[in-house]
């Protein structure tokens, strides 16, 4: 598990201008979109640079061209679902608030 955390820390250190979007549940996992935060090119809504997928102490980074790219499209769809239903849907459970 420490290897996954180290990989996530390394990724974040190489992508300094990234902010966390609104977390949402993805099965048993908590997913947090990582949005590029550059003054000259603000992040477009719905266009994350990567996702942090976490379950307990395990953290994985999902990128469009990374090892877990098969999860990219389902995570985008799930993120869109939670964004559209943020006001009408029920709130994310407490376990999703903290990862």
C-alpha positions in Angstrom: 0.0 0.0 0.0 2.9 2.4 0.6 3.9 2.0 -3.0 0.5 3.3 -4.2 0.8 6.3 -1.8 4.3 7.0 -3.0 3.2 6.9 -6.7 0.3 9.2 -5.9 2.6 11.6 -4.1 5.1 11.5 -7.0 2.4 12.2 -9.5 1.1 15.1 -7.5 4.6 16.6 -7.1 5.0 16.5 -10.9 1.6 18.2 -11.5 1.8 21.1 -9.1 -1.1 23.1 -10.6 -3.8 20.6 -9.8 -6.8 21.1 -7.6 -9.3 18.6 -6.2 -12.8 18.6 -7.5 -16.0 17.4 -5.7 -15.5 13.7 -4.6 -18.2 11.2 -5.5 -18.8 7.5 -4.7 -17.8 4.9 -7.3 -18.9 1.5 -5.9 -17.0 0.9 -2.7 -14.4 3.6 -3.7 -14.3 7.3 -3.3 -13.3 9.1 -6.5 -11.9 12.7 -6.6 -11.4 14.4 -9.9 -8.1 16.3 -10.2 -8.5 19.5 -12.2 -5.7 21.6 -13.8 -5.5 25.0 -12.1 -3.5 27.3 -14.2 -4.3 31.1 -14.3 -3.9 31.3 -18.1 -5.9 28.1 -18.7 -8.6 27.5 -16.1 -9.9 24.0 -15.8 -13.0 23.2 -17.9 -15.9 21.7 -16.1 -16.0 18.0 -16.8 -12.4 17.8 -18.0 -10.3 16.3 -15.2 -6.6 15.7 -15.7 -6.8 12.5 -13.6 -8.9 10.8 -10.8 -7.8 9.8 -7.4 -9.5 6.5 -6.6 -9.3 5.6 -2.9 -10.5 2.8 -0.7 -9.4 2.9 2.9 -5.6 3.4 2.9 -5.2 2.4 -0.8 -4.9 5.2 -3.3 -4.7 4.8 -7.1 -4.4 7.4 -9.8 -6.4 6.9 -13.0 -5.3 8.8 -16.1 -6.7 8.7 -19.6 -3.4 7.1 -20.9 -2.3 5.3 -17.7 -2.4 1.7 -16.6 -6.1 2.0 -15.5 -7.3 3.8 -18.6 -10.2 1.3 -18.9 -11.8 3.1 -15.9 -11.5 6.6 -17.5 -14.8 6.6 -19.4 -16.9 5.1 -16.5 -15.4 7.6 -14.1 -16.3 10.5 -16.4 -19.8 9.2 -16.7 -20.1 8.8 -12.9 -18.7 12.3 -12.3 -21.2 13.8 -14.7 -24.1 11.9 -13.0 -23.1 13.2 -9.5 -22.7 16.8 -10.9 -26.1 16.7 -12.5 -27.8 15.1 -9.5 -25.9 17.1 -6.8 -29.1 19.0 -5.8 -31.8 16.5 -6.5 -30.0 13.3 -5.6 -29.1 12.2 -2.1 -25.9 13.3 -0.5 -22.8 11.1 -0.8 -22.5 8.9 2.3 -20.0 10.0 5.0 -17.5 7.4 4.0 -17.1 9.3 0.7 -16.3 12.6 2.4 -13.0 11.5 3.8 -11.9 8.8 1.4 
